[in-house]
Amino acid sequence: MANKTVSVELKKKTILEAMNIVRVQRDLGFPAYQKGEPLHDLLMEIKRDINKQTKANKSFWREWWDFWPLSVVVPFMLLAILFGPYLTR
């Protein structure tokens, strides 16, 4: 069977409620909600996909904050080291 994906739009509240139900049922020991069962695996896959999408949205800001010190602070500090003694006389 080929690996196929399906895109579905769900409300965040619906997913959270379903995850809470599975978590409670699993904690109570119901066999249909244990790890390895289809419903549990489905919800965990949805959770992983949501986390990937959230991380993808944050990547721009992470790149910006990694780049910003190199683009502004480092050149300013180099200029301050070079011309600082002349400006403090």
N, C-alpha and C positions, 0 to 999 in steps of 0.2 A: 504494500500500500504506500503510495507516494505521500510525502509530507506536505499537507495542504493547510493553509491558514484561513481563518474566517474573521472578518472584522465586524464587531458588534458595538453599538453605542449603548452604554448602560449608565444609569445615574450612580454616582459615587455612593450615595446612601444605600442603594440596593445591594451593591457589592459588599459594603461594610456589614450590613445586616446578615447577608448570607455567610460571610466569613465568621461572624460571631456565632451564628447557629451551628456551623460546622465545628467550631472550636469548643462550644459547650457540649455538643453531642459526643465529640471525641473524648473530652474529659470525663464524661459520664460512662464511657466504655461501649457505646453503640458501635457494632462492627461495621456498619455501612459508612461510617465517617472516619475510619482509621486511615493512616497513611497507606498509600497503595491502592485505595479504592477510587473509582472513577470520579465521584463528586469532590472528594478531597483534592485529587490531582488537578481537576478542572479549576477549582478556586485558587489553588496555589499557582497554577500557570497564569491565571488572570492577575494575581498579585505580582508575580515576577514581571509581567508585561507592563503593568502600571508603574512599577519601580523603574524599569528601563526608560519609559517615556518621561518620567519625572527627571531622571538623570540627564537625558538628552536635552531637556529644556534648560537645565542649569549649566550646561557645558559652556555656553557663551560667556557667562559671568566668570566662570572659573578660568577660562582662557584670558579674559580681560585682566583679572587680578594677578595672574601669572605674568602677563606682559607689562602691566602698568609700572612696576618698580624699575624695570629695565629701560623703559622709554622716558621716564621723567626723573626719577630720583637719582639713578646712577650718573647720568650726565651732569646733573646739578652738583652732585657731590664731587665729581672730578673737577669741575670748574671751581668749586669752593676750595678744594685742596690746592689747585694751581694758582689761583689769584687771591686766595685768602690772606697770605702774608703782605701782599701789596696794598690791600684794602684796609688793613688794620694799622698801618703806620700813621 
